[in-house]
Amino acid sequence: MRWYDLSQDVFNEHSGTVIAVAITSQAPKAGFPLTLELTGTKLPKHSWVKISQVRTLSTERIRSRLCSASPAEVEQVVEGLKELLGA
């Protein structure tokens, strides 16, 4: 599984963790708010964020960063989470 970094670098450095959501290259069966198409990344394959699969990962376990979310993408993921949680 690959992960999409949502948290800011200052949080990552001070906490020793990264807040991330899973990404997949398999076309989703459901659209927003369950998934979000990634358009501005340099990933090798067309990819989608799996919004419901949020994880906090130790920075020690991460080999390298594939990509980070833009502020607009973070906002969309947060909006998707709000819909899923009924907030």
VOGUMI-359874 format. One record per atom (N, C-alpha, C): residue in one letter; chain; atom name; x negated, z negated, y. Coordinates in nm, 4 decimals, decimal comma, always signed. Atoms other than C-alpha are relative to their C-alpha. Example, Ala and Ser with C-alpha at 12.3 -4.5 7.8 and 13.67 -1.06 7.14 Angstrom:
% VOGUMI-359874
<node resn="a" chain="A" name="N" c1="-0,0890" c3="+0,0000" c2="-0,1190"/>
<node resn="a" chain="A" name="CA" c1="-1,2300" c3="-0,7800" c2="-0,4500"/>
<node resn="a" chain="A" name="C" c1="-0,0900" c3="+0,0000" c2="+0,1200"/>
<node resn="s" chain="A" name="N" c1="+0,0820" c3="+0,0060" c2="-0,1190"/>
<node resn="s" chain="A" name="CA" c1="-1,3670" c3="-0,7140" c2="-0,1060"/>
<node resn="s" chain="A" name="C" c1="+0,0770" c3="-0,0730" c2="+0,1090"/>
END
This chain:
% VOGUMI-359874
<node resn="m" chain="A" name="N" c1="-0,0844" c3="+0,0000" c2="-0,1172"/>
<node resn="m" chain="A" name="CA" c1="+0,0000" c3="+0,0000" c2="+0,0000"/>
<node resn="m" chain="A" name="C" c1="-0,0888" c3="+0,0000" c2="+0,1233"/>
<node resn="r" chain="A" name="N" c1="+0,0711" c3="-0,0022" c2="-0,1276"/>
<node resn="r" chain="A" name="CA" c1="-0,1218" c3="+0,0777" c2="+0,3501"/>
<node resn="r" chain="A" name="C" c1="+0,0834" c3="-0,0759" c2="+0,1026"/>
<node resn="w" chain="A" name="N" c1="-0,0663" c3="+0,0853" c2="-0,0979"/>
<node resn="w" chain="A" name="CA" c1="-0,0407" c3="-0,1330" c2="+0,6537"/>
<node resn="w" chain="A" name="C" c1="-0,0219" c3="+0,0515" c2="+0,1402"/>
<node resn="y" chain="A" name="N" c1="-0,0025" c3="-0,0457" c2="-0,1380"/>
<node resn="y" chain="A" name="CA" c1="+0,0375" c3="-0,0575" c2="+1,0152"/>
<node resn="y" chain="A" name="C" c1="-0,0065" c3="-0,1227" c2="+0,0899"/>
<node resn="d" chain="A" name="N" c1="+0,0290" c3="+0,1166" c2="-0,0828"/>
<node resn="d" chain="A" name="CA" c1="-0,1069" c3="-0,3114" c2="+1,2608"/>
<node resn="d" chain="A" name="C" c1="+0,0924" c3="-0,0049" c2="+0,1214"/>
<node resn="l" chain="A" name="N" c1="-0,0887" c3="+0,0195" c2="-0,1145"/>
<node resn="l" chain="A" name="CA" c1="+0,1529" c3="-0,4436" c2="+1,5081"/>
<node resn="l" chain="A" name="C" c1="-0,0556" c3="-0,0992" c2="+0,1015"/>
<node resn="s" chain="A" name="N" c1="+0,0453" c3="+0,1067" c2="-0,0888"/>
<node resn="s" chain="A" name="CA" c1="-0,0273" c3="-0,7444" c2="+1,6530"/>
<node resn="s" chain="A" name="C" c1="-0,1160" c3="+0,0444" c2="+0,0883"/>
<node resn="q" chain="A" name="N" c1="+0,1044" c3="-0,0326" c2="-0,0959"/>
<node resn="q" chain="A" name="CA" c1="-0,2605" c3="-0,7360" c2="+1,9498"/>
<node resn="q" chain="A" name="C" c1="-0,1347" c3="-0,0544" c2="-0,0470"/>
<node resn="d" chain="A" name="N" c1="+0,1351" c3="+0,0386" c2="+0,0413"/>
<node resn="d" chain="A" name="CA" c1="-0,6380" c3="-0,7626" c2="+1,9043"/>
<node resn="d" chain="A" name="C" c1="-0,0322" c3="-0,1460" c2="+0,0322"/>
<node resn="v" chain="A" name="N" c1="+0,0300" c3="+0,1380" c2="-0,0379"/>
<node resn="v" chain="A" name="CA" c1="-0,6573" c3="-1,0953" c2="+2,0897"/>
<node resn="v" chain="A" name="C" c1="+0,0635" c3="-0,0978" c2="-0,0990"/>
<node resn="f" chain="A" name="N" c1="-0,0640" c3="+0,0834" c2="+0,1023"/>
<node resn="f" chain="A" name="CA" c1="-0,4078" c3="-1,2476" c2="+1,8425"/>
<node resn="f" chain="A" name="C" c1="-0,0787" c3="+0,0083" c2="-0,1303"/>
<node resn="n" chain="A" name="N" c1="+0,0726" c3="-0,0202" c2="+0,1255"/>
<node resn="n" chain="A" name="CA" c1="-0,5940" c3="-1,0978" c2="+1,5460"/>
<node resn="n" chain="A" name="C" c1="-0,1313" c3="-0,0777" c2="-0,0016"/>
<node resn="e" chain="A" name="N" c1="+0,1308" c3="+0,0656" c2="-0,0083"/>
<node resn="e" chain="A" name="CA" c1="-0,9306" c3="-1,2337" c2="+1,6628"/>
<node resn="e" chain="A" name="C" c1="+0,0124" c3="-0,1519" c2="-0,0039"/>
<node resn="h" chain="A" name="N" c1="-0,0132" c3="+0,1451" c2="-0,0074"/>
<node resn="h" chain="A" name="CA" c1="-0,8061" c3="-1,5864" c2="+1,7361"/>
<node resn="h" chain="A" name="C" c1="+0,0681" c3="-0,0615" c2="-0,1215"/>
<node resn="s" chain="A" name="N" c1="-0,0739" c3="+0,0562" c2="+0,1135"/>
<node resn="s" chain="A" name="CA" c1="-0,5759" c3="-1,6296" c2="+1,4378"/>
<node resn="s" chain="A" name="C" c1="-0,0652" c3="+0,0302" c2="-0,1345"/>
<node resn="g" chain="A" name="N" c1="+0,0587" c3="-0,0412" c2="+0,1277"/>
<node resn="g" chain="A" name="CA" c1="-0,7828" c3="-1,4529" c2="+1,1729"/>
<node resn="g" chain="A" name="C" c1="+0,0992" c3="+0,0741" c2="-0,0880"/>
<node resn="t" chain="A" name="N" c1="-0,1018" c3="-0,0749" c2="+0,0731"/>
<node resn="t" chain="A" name="CA" c1="-0,4693" c3="-1,2653" c2="+1,0725"/>
<node resn="t" chain="A" name="C" c1="+0,0463" c3="+0,1212" c2="+0,0811"/>
<node resn="v" chain="A" name="N" c1="-0,0588" c3="-0,1184" c2="-0,0611"/>
<node resn="v" chain="A" name="CA" c1="-0,2930" c3="-0,9377" c2="+1,1470"/>
<node resn="v" chain="A" name="C" c1="+0,1463" c3="+0,0051" c2="-0,0429"/>
<node resn="i" chain="A" name="N" c1="-0,1400" c3="-0,0222" c2="+0,0338"/>
<node resn="i" chain="A" name="CA" c1="+0,0831" c3="-0,8870" c2="+1,1658"/>
<node resn="i" chain="A" name="C" c1="+0,0168" c3="+0,1497" c2="-0,0192"/>
<node resn="a" chain="A" name="N" c1="-0,0061" c3="-0,1419" c2="+0,0340"/>
<node resn="a" chain="A" name="CA" c1="+0,1559" c3="-0,5568" c2="+0,9963"/>
<node resn="a" chain="A" name="C" c1="+0,1285" c3="+0,0322" c2="-0,0755"/>
<node resn="v" chain="A" name="N" c1="-0,1104" c3="-0,0496" c2="+0,0810"/>
<node resn="v" chain="A" name="CA" c1="+0,4290" c3="-0,3474" c2="+0,8373"/>
<node resn="v" chain="A" name="C" c1="-0,0540" c3="+0,1080" c2="-0,0924"/>
<node resn="a" chain="A" name="N" c1="+0,0436" c3="-0,0990" c2="+0,0978"/>
<node resn="a" chain="A" name="CA" c1="+0,3941" c3="-0,1266" c2="+0,5330"/>
<node resn="a" chain="A" name="C" c1="+0,0263" c3="+0,1407" c2="+0,0523"/>
<node resn="i" chain="A" name="N" c1="-0,0240" c3="-0,1404" c2="-0,0291"/>
<node resn="i" chain="A" name="CA" c1="+0,3584" c3="+0,2487" c2="+0,5746"/>
<node resn="i" chain="A" name="C" c1="-0,0018" c3="+0,0782" c2="-0,1305"/>
<node resn="t" chain="A" name="N" c1="-0,0085" c3="-0,0838" c2="+0,1185"/>
<node resn="t" chain="A" name="CA" c1="+0,4368" c3="+0,5221" c2="+0,3258"/>
<node resn="t" chain="A" name="C" c1="-0,0041" c3="+0,1468" c2="+0,0412"/>
<node resn="s" chain="A" name="N" c1="-0,0032" c3="-0,1446" c2="-0,0240"/>
<node resn="s" chain="A" name="CA" c1="+0,3890" c3="+0,8974" c2="+0,3010"/>
<node resn="s" chain="A" name="C" c1="+0,1158" c3="+0,0647" c2="-0,0749"/>
<node resn="q" chain="A" name="N" c1="-0,1169" c3="-0,0527" c2="+0,0699"/>
<node resn="q" chain="A" name="CA" c1="+0,6979" c3="+0,9337" c2="+0,0823"/>
<node resn="q" chain="A" name="C" c1="+0,1188" c3="+0,0024" c2="+0,0952"/>
<node resn="a" chain="A" name="N" c1="-0,1154" c3="-0,0127" c2="-0,0894"/>
<node resn="a" chain="A" name="CA" c1="+0,9963" c3="+1,0631" c2="+0,2753"/>
<node resn="a" chain="A" name="C" c1="+0,1037" c3="-0,1057" c2="-0,0341"/>
<node resn="p" chain="A" name="N" c1="-0,0952" c3="+0,1081" c2="+0,0263"/>
<node resn="p" chain="A" name="CA" c1="+1,2469" c3="+0,7793" c2="+0,3149"/>
<node resn="p" chain="A" name="C" c1="+0,1379" c3="+0,0520" c2="-0,0368"/>
<node resn="k" chain="A" name="N" c1="-0,1390" c3="-0,0312" c2="+0,0342"/>
<node resn="k" chain="A" name="CA" c1="+1,5964" c3="+0,7789" c2="+0,1708"/>
<node resn="k" chain="A" name="C" c1="+0,0934" c3="-0,0496" c2="+0,1089"/>
<node resn="a" chain="A" name="N" c1="-0,0800" c3="+0,0562" c2="-0,1090"/>
<node resn="a" chain="A" name="CA" c1="+1,7216" c3="+0,5792" c2="+0,4689"/>
<node resn="a" chain="A" name="C" c1="-0,0797" c3="+0,0096" c2="+0,1292"/>
<node resn="g" chain="A" name="N" c1="+0,0655" c3="-0,0099" c2="-0,1297"/>
<node resn="g" chain="A" name="CA" c1="+1,6463" c3="+0,6191" c2="+0,8367"/>
<node resn="g" chain="A" name="C" c1="-0,0068" c3="-0,1335" c2="+0,0707"/>
<node resn="f" chain="A" name="N" c1="+0,0054" c3="+0,1190" c2="-0,0836"/>
<node resn="f" chain="A" name="CA" c1="+1,6241" c3="+0,3720" c2="+1,1228"/>
<node resn="f" chain="A" name="C" c1="+0,1249" c3="-0,0844" c2="-0,0224"/>
<node resn="p" chain="A" name="N" c1="+0,1092" c3="+0,0902" c2="-0,0278"/>
<node resn="p" chain="A" name="CA" c1="+1,6354" c3="+0,0681" c2="+1,1171"/>
<node resn="p" chain="A" name="C" c1="-0,0899" c3="-0,0329" c2="-0,1196"/>
<node resn="l" chain="A" name="N" c1="+0,0841" c3="+0,0310" c2="+0,1163"/>
<node resn="l" chain="A" name="CA" c1="+1,4832" c3="+0,0659" c2="+0,7671"/>
<node resn="l" chain="A" name="C" c1="-0,1368" c3="+0,0662" c2="+0,0072"/>
<node resn="t" chain="A" name="N" c1="+0,1275" c3="-0,0709" c2="-0,0120"/>
<node resn="t" chain="A" name="CA" c1="+1,2132" c3="+0,3217" c2="+0,8459"/>
<node resn="t" chain="A" name="C" c1="-0,0129" c3="+0,0600" c2="+0,1393"/>
<node resn="l" chain="A" name="N" c1="+0,0295" c3="-0,0633" c2="-0,1279"/>
<node resn="l" chain="A" name="CA" c1="+1,0466" c3="+0,4720" c2="+1,1521"/>
<node resn="l" chain="A" name="C" c1="-0,1065" c3="+0,1057" c2="-0,0239"/>
<node resn="e" chain="A" name="N" c1="+0,0966" c3="-0,1089" c2="+0,0165"/>
<node resn="e" chain="A" name="CA" c1="+0,8726" c3="+0,8091" c2="+1,1483"/>
<node resn="e" chain="A" name="C" c1="-0,1145" c3="-0,0187" c2="+0,0986"/>
<node resn="l" chain="A" name="N" c1="+0,1176" c3="+0,0094" c2="-0,0856"/>
<node resn="l" chain="A" name="CA" c1="+0,5173" c3="+0,7958" c2="+1,2834"/>
<node resn="l" chain="A" name="C" c1="-0,0385" c3="+0,1396" c2="+0,0465"/>
<node resn="t" chain="A" name="N" c1="+0,0323" c3="-0,1331" c2="-0,0528"/>
<node resn="t" chain="A" name="CA" c1="+0,4357" c3="+1,0852" c2="+1,5125"/>
<node resn="t" chain="A" name="C" c1="-0,1316" c3="+0,0034" c2="+0,0760"/>
<node resn="g" chain="A" name="N" c1="+0,1192" c3="-0,0016" c2="-0,0846"/>
<node resn="g" chain="A" name="CA" c1="+0,1395" c3="+0,9782" c2="+1,7258"/>
<node resn="g" chain="A" name="C" c1="-0,1251" c3="-0,0538" c2="-0,0662"/>
<node resn="t" chain="A" name="N" c1="+0,1166" c3="+0,0556" c2="+0,0692"/>
<node resn="t" chain="A" name="CA" c1="-0,1072" c3="+0,8656" c2="+1,4589"/>
<node resn="t" chain="A" name="C" c1="-0,0866" c3="+0,1117" c2="-0,0578"/>
<node resn="k" chain="A" name="N" c1="+0,0931" c3="-0,0950" c2="+0,0612"/>
<node resn="k" chain="A" name="CA" c1="-0,4075" c3="+1,0349" c2="+1,3036"/>
<node resn="k" chain="A" name="C" c1="-0,0129" c3="-0,0260" c2="-0,1499"/>
<node resn="l" chain="A" name="N" c1="+0,0001" c3="+0,0231" c2="+0,1442"/>
<node resn="l" chain="A" name="CA" c1="-0,3103" c3="+0,9493" c2="+0,9480"/>
<node resn="l" chain="A" name="C" c1="-0,0123" c3="+0,1336" c2="-0,0729"/>
<node resn="p" chain="A" name="N" c1="+0,0195" c3="-0,1265" c2="+0,0718"/>
<node resn="p" chain="A" name="CA" c1="-0,4013" c3="+1,2085" c2="+0,6851"/>
<node resn="p" chain="A" name="C" c1="+0,1296" c3="+0,0648" c2="-0,0496"/>
<node resn="k" chain="A" name="N" c1="-0,1283" c3="-0,0524" c2="+0,0475"/>
<node resn="k" chain="A" name="CA" c1="-0,0365" c3="+1,2477" c2="+0,5755"/>
<node resn="k" chain="A" name="C" c1="+0,1113" c3="-0,0399" c2="+0,0954"/>
<node resn="h" chain="A" name="N" c1="-0,1201" c3="+0,0350" c2="-0,0753"/>
<node resn="h" chain="A" name="CA" c1="+0,3030" c3="+1,2488" c2="+0,7454"/>
<node resn="h" chain="A" name="C" c1="+0,0465" c3="-0,1355" c2="-0,0531"/>
<node resn="s" chain="A" name="N" c1="-0,0266" c3="+0,1366" c2="+0,0456"/>
<node resn="s" chain="A" name="CA" c1="+0,4013" c3="+0,8804" c2="+0,7358"/>
<node resn="s" chain="A" name="C" c1="+0,1168" c3="-0,0643" c2="+0,0731"/>
<node resn="w" chain="A" name="N" c1="-0,1104" c3="+0,0789" c2="-0,0537"/>
<node resn="w" chain="A" name="CA" c1="+0,6826" c3="+0,6335" c2="+0,7979"/>
<node resn="w" chain="A" name="C" c1="-0,0331" c3="-0,1480" c2="-0,0132"/>
<node resn="v" chain="A" name="N" c1="+0,0097" c3="+0,1457" c2="+0,0061"/>
<node resn="v" chain="A" name="CA" c1="+0,6850" c3="+0,2605" c2="+0,8758"/>
<node resn="v" chain="A" name="C" c1="+0,1192" c3="-0,0505" c2="-0,0790"/>
<node resn="k" chain="A" name="N" c1="-0,1071" c3="+0,0687" c2="+0,0715"/>
<node resn="k" chain="A" name="CA" c1="+0,8871" c3="+0,0477" c2="+0,6346"/>
<node resn="k" chain="A" name="C" c1="+0,0252" c3="-0,1313" c2="+0,0744"/>
<node resn="i" chain="A" name="N" c1="-0,0217" c3="+0,1100" c2="-0,0937"/>
<node resn="i" chain="A" name="CA" c1="+1,0277" c3="-0,1893" c2="+0,8955"/>
<node resn="i" chain="A" name="C" c1="+0,0310" c3="-0,1322" c2="-0,0688"/>
<node resn="s" chain="A" name="N" c1="-0,0375" c3="+0,1249" c2="+0,0665"/>
<node resn="s" chain="A" name="CA" c1="+1,1655" c3="-0,4445" c2="+0,6493"/>
<node resn="s" chain="A" name="C" c1="-0,1155" c3="-0,0638" c2="-0,0767"/>
<node resn="q" chain="A" name="N" c1="+0,1130" c3="+0,0538" c2="+0,0759"/>
<node resn="q" chain="A" name="CA" c1="+0,8232" c3="-0,4938" c2="+0,4859"/>
<node resn="q" chain="A" name="C" c1="-0,1088" c3="-0,0502" c2="+0,0952"/>
<node resn="v" chain="A" name="N" c1="+0,0916" c3="+0,0630" c2="-0,0946"/>
<node resn="v" chain="A" name="CA" c1="+0,6501" c3="-0,7221" c2="+0,7375"/>
<node resn="v" chain="A" name="C" c1="-0,0901" c3="-0,0966" c2="-0,0762"/>
<node resn="r" chain="A" name="N" c1="+0,0956" c3="+0,0896" c2="+0,0647"/>
<node resn="r" chain="A" name="CA" c1="+0,3364" c3="-0,9080" c2="+0,6298"/>
<node resn="r" chain="A" name="C" c1="-0,0960" c3="-0,0560" c2="+0,1038"/>
<node resn="t" chain="A" name="N" c1="+0,1120" c3="+0,0536" c2="-0,0752"/>
<node resn="t" chain="A" name="CA" c1="+0,0757" c3="-1,1360" c2="+0,7820"/>
<node resn="t" chain="A" name="C" c1="-0,1188" c3="+0,0042" c2="-0,0949"/>
<node resn="l" chain="A" name="N" c1="+0,1154" c3="-0,0237" c2="+0,0858"/>
<node resn="l" chain="A" name="CA" c1="-0,2621" c3="-1,0356" c2="+0,6414"/>
<node resn="l" chain="A" name="C" c1="-0,1240" c3="-0,0665" c2="+0,0580"/>
<node resn="s" chain="A" name="N" c1="+0,1271" c3="+0,0559" c2="-0,0448"/>
<node resn="s" chain="A" name="CA" c1="-0,5983" c3="-1,2109" c2="+0,6610"/>
<node resn="s" chain="A" name="C" c1="-0,0920" c3="+0,1141" c2="+0,0440"/>
<node resn="t" chain="A" name="N" c1="+0,0935" c3="-0,1035" c2="-0,0462"/>
<node resn="t" chain="A" name="CA" c1="-0,8490" c3="-1,0113" c2="+0,8658"/>
<node resn="t" chain="A" name="C" c1="-0,1179" c3="+0,0148" c2="-0,0960"/>
<node resn="e" chain="A" name="N" c1="+0,1095" c3="-0,0067" c2="+0,0971"/>
<node resn="e" chain="A" name="CA" c1="-1,1061" c3="-1,0926" c2="+0,5945"/>
<node resn="e" chain="A" name="C" c1="+0,0301" c3="+0,0966" c2="-0,1141"/>
<node resn="r" chain="A" name="N" c1="-0,0381" c3="-0,0860" c2="+0,1123"/>
<node resn="r" chain="A" name="CA" c1="-0,9093" c3="-0,8860" c2="+0,3409"/>
<node resn="r" chain="A" name="C" c1="+0,0176" c3="+0,1462" c2="+0,0400"/>
<node resn="i" chain="A" name="N" c1="-0,0204" c3="-0,1360" c2="-0,0488"/>
<node resn="i" chain="A" name="CA" c1="-0,8789" c3="-0,5764" c2="+0,5593"/>
<node resn="i" chain="A" name="C" c1="-0,1353" c3="+0,0701" c2="+0,0096"/>
<node resn="r" chain="A" name="N" c1="+0,1265" c3="-0,0741" c2="-0,0010"/>
<node resn="r" chain="A" name="CA" c1="-1,1514" c3="-0,3192" c2="+0,5014"/>
<node resn="r" chain="A" name="C" c1="-0,0214" c3="+0,0745" c2="+0,1308"/>
<node resn="s" chain="A" name="N" c1="+0,0110" c3="-0,0749" c2="-0,1247"/>
<node resn="s" chain="A" name="CA" c1="-1,0844" c3="-0,0937" c2="+0,7975"/>
<node resn="s" chain="A" name="C" c1="+0,1391" c3="+0,0278" c2="+0,0549"/>
<node resn="r" chain="A" name="N" c1="-0,1280" c3="-0,0277" c2="-0,0652"/>
<node resn="r" chain="A" name="CA" c1="-0,8096" c3="-0,0175" c2="+1,0461"/>
<node resn="r" chain="A" name="C" c1="+0,0258" c3="+0,1499" c2="-0,0060"/>
<node resn="l" chain="A" name="N" c1="-0,0386" c3="-0,1410" c2="+0,0058"/>
<node resn="l" chain="A" name="CA" c1="-0,6297" c3="+0,3099" c2="+0,9801"/>
<node resn="l" chain="A" name="C" c1="+0,0624" c3="+0,0460" c2="+0,1304"/>
<node resn="c" chain="A" name="N" c1="-0,0656" c3="-0,0341" c2="-0,1246"/>
<node resn="c" chain="A" name="CA" c1="-0,4176" c3="+0,3040" c2="+1,2927"/>
<node resn="c" chain="A" name="C" c1="+0,0632" c3="-0,1246" c2="+0,0578"/>
<node resn="s" chain="A" name="N" c1="-0,0715" c3="+0,1079" c2="-0,0663"/>
<node resn="s" chain="A" name="CA" c1="-0,2446" c3="+0,0788" c2="+1,5419"/>
<node resn="s" chain="A" name="C" c1="+0,1247" c3="+0,0561" c2="+0,0643"/>
<node resn="a" chain="A" name="N" c1="-0,1265" c3="-0,0409" c2="-0,0599"/>
<node resn="a" chain="A" name="CA" c1="+0,1007" c3="+0,0890" c2="+1,6902"/>
<node resn="a" chain="A" name="C" c1="-0,0137" c3="+0,0114" c2="+0,1512"/>
<node resn="s" chain="A" name="N" c1="-0,0092" c3="-0,0109" c2="-0,1452"/>
<node resn="s" chain="A" name="CA" c1="+0,1621" c3="+0,2110" c2="+2,0425"/>
<node resn="s" chain="A" name="C" c1="+0,1034" c3="-0,1008" c2="+0,0482"/>
<node resn="p" chain="A" name="N" c1="-0,1028" c3="+0,0929" c2="-0,0502"/>
<node resn="p" chain="A" name="CA" c1="+0,3668" c3="-0,0187" c2="+2,2699"/>
<node resn="p" chain="A" name="C" c1="+0,1425" c3="+0,0503" c2="-0,0279"/>
<node resn="a" chain="A" name="N" c1="-0,1339" c3="-0,0548" c2="+0,0261"/>
<node resn="a" chain="A" name="CA" c1="+0,6659" c3="+0,2160" c2="+2,2277"/>
<node resn="a" chain="A" name="C" c1="+0,0381" c3="-0,0154" c2="-0,1471"/>
<node resn="e" chain="A" name="N" c1="-0,0274" c3="+0,0151" c2="+0,1428"/>
<node resn="e" chain="A" name="CA" c1="+0,6352" c3="+0,2054" c2="+1,8479"/>
<node resn="e" chain="A" name="C" c1="+0,0268" c3="-0,1454" c2="-0,0357"/>
<node resn="v" chain="A" name="N" c1="-0,0239" c3="+0,1430" c2="+0,0244"/>
<node resn="v" chain="A" name="CA" c1="+0,6094" c3="-0,1744" c2="+1,8472"/>
<node resn="v" chain="A" name="C" c1="+0,1415" c3="-0,0351" c2="+0,0441"/>
<node resn="e" chain="A" name="N" c1="-0,1349" c3="+0,0267" c2="-0,0502"/>
<node resn="e" chain="A" name="CA" c1="+0,9260" c3="-0,1858" c2="+2,0567"/>
<node resn="e" chain="A" name="C" c1="+0,1061" c3="+0,0522" c2="-0,0974"/>
<node resn="q" chain="A" name="N" c1="-0,0962" c3="-0,0561" c2="+0,0956"/>
<node resn="q" chain="A" name="CA" c1="+1,1065" c3="+0,0416" c2="+1,8092"/>
<node resn="q" chain="A" name="C" c1="+0,0051" c3="-0,0827" c2="-0,1280"/>
<node resn="v" chain="A" name="N" c1="+0,0028" c3="+0,0836" c2="+0,1207"/>
<node resn="v" chain="A" name="CA" c1="+0,9934" c3="-0,1699" c2="+1,5119"/>
<node resn="v" chain="A" name="C" c1="+0,0725" c3="-0,1310" c2="+0,0260"/>
<node resn="v" chain="A" name="N" c1="-0,0679" c3="+0,1249" c2="-0,0351"/>
<node resn="v" chain="A" name="CA" c1="+1,1102" c3="-0,4870" c2="+1,6889"/>
<node resn="v" chain="A" name="C" c1="+0,1507" c3="+0,0225" c2="+0,0076"/>
<node resn="e" chain="A" name="N" c1="-0,1434" c3="-0,0310" c2="-0,0064"/>
<node resn="e" chain="A" name="CA" c1="+1,4464" c3="-0,3233" c2="+1,7622"/>
<node resn="e" chain="A" name="C" c1="+0,0582" c3="+0,0176" c2="-0,1401"/>
<node resn="g" chain="A" name="N" c1="-0,0458" c3="-0,0146" c2="+0,1388"/>
<node resn="g" chain="A" name="CA" c1="+1,4751" c3="-0,2258" c2="+1,3946"/>
<node resn="g" chain="A" name="C" c1="+0,0127" c3="-0,1341" c2="-0,0696"/>
<node resn="l" chain="A" name="N" c1="-0,0071" c3="+0,1334" c2="+0,0587"/>
<node resn="l" chain="A" name="CA" c1="+1,3966" c3="-0,5832" c2="+1,2883"/>
<node resn="l" chain="A" name="C" c1="+0,1203" c3="-0,0773" c2="+0,0534"/>
<node resn="k" chain="A" name="N" c1="-0,1174" c3="+0,0671" c2="-0,0563"/>
<node resn="k" chain="A" name="CA" c1="+1,6606" c3="-0,7145" c2="+1,5284"/>
<node resn="k" chain="A" name="C" c1="+0,1271" c3="+0,0468" c2="-0,0658"/>
<node resn="e" chain="A" name="N" c1="-0,1191" c3="-0,0521" c2="+0,0674"/>
<node resn="e" chain="A" name="CA" c1="+1,9179" c3="-0,4852" c2="+1,3717"/>
<node resn="e" chain="A" name="C" c1="+0,0109" c3="-0,0538" c2="-0,1419"/>
<node resn="l" chain="A" name="N" c1="-0,0021" c3="+0,0483" c2="+0,1377"/>
<node resn="l" chain="A" name="CA" c1="+1,8193" c3="-0,5895" c2="+1,0204"/>
<node resn="l" chain="A" name="C" c1="+0,0340" c3="-0,1485" c2="-0,0088"/>
<node resn="l" chain="A" name="N" c1="-0,0233" c3="+0,1442" c2="+0,0005"/>
<node resn="l" chain="A" name="CA" c1="+1,8337" c3="-0,9589" c2="+1,1127"/>
<node resn="l" chain="A" name="C" c1="+0,1292" c3="-0,0399" c2="+0,0700"/>
<node resn="g" chain="A" name="N" c1="-0,1234" c3="+0,0303" c2="-0,0713"/>
<node resn="g" chain="A" name="CA" c1="+2,1533" c3="-0,9330" c2="+1,3159"/>
<node resn="g" chain="A" name="C" c1="-0,0224" c3="-0,0760" c2="+0,1290"/>
<node resn="a" chain="A" name="N" c1="+0,0347" c3="+0,0730" c2="-0,1249"/>
<node resn="a" chain="A" name="CA" c1="+1,9805" c3="-1,0610" c2="+1,6295"/>
<node resn="a" chain="A" name="C" c1="+0,0391" c3="+0,0783" c2="+0,1228"/>
END
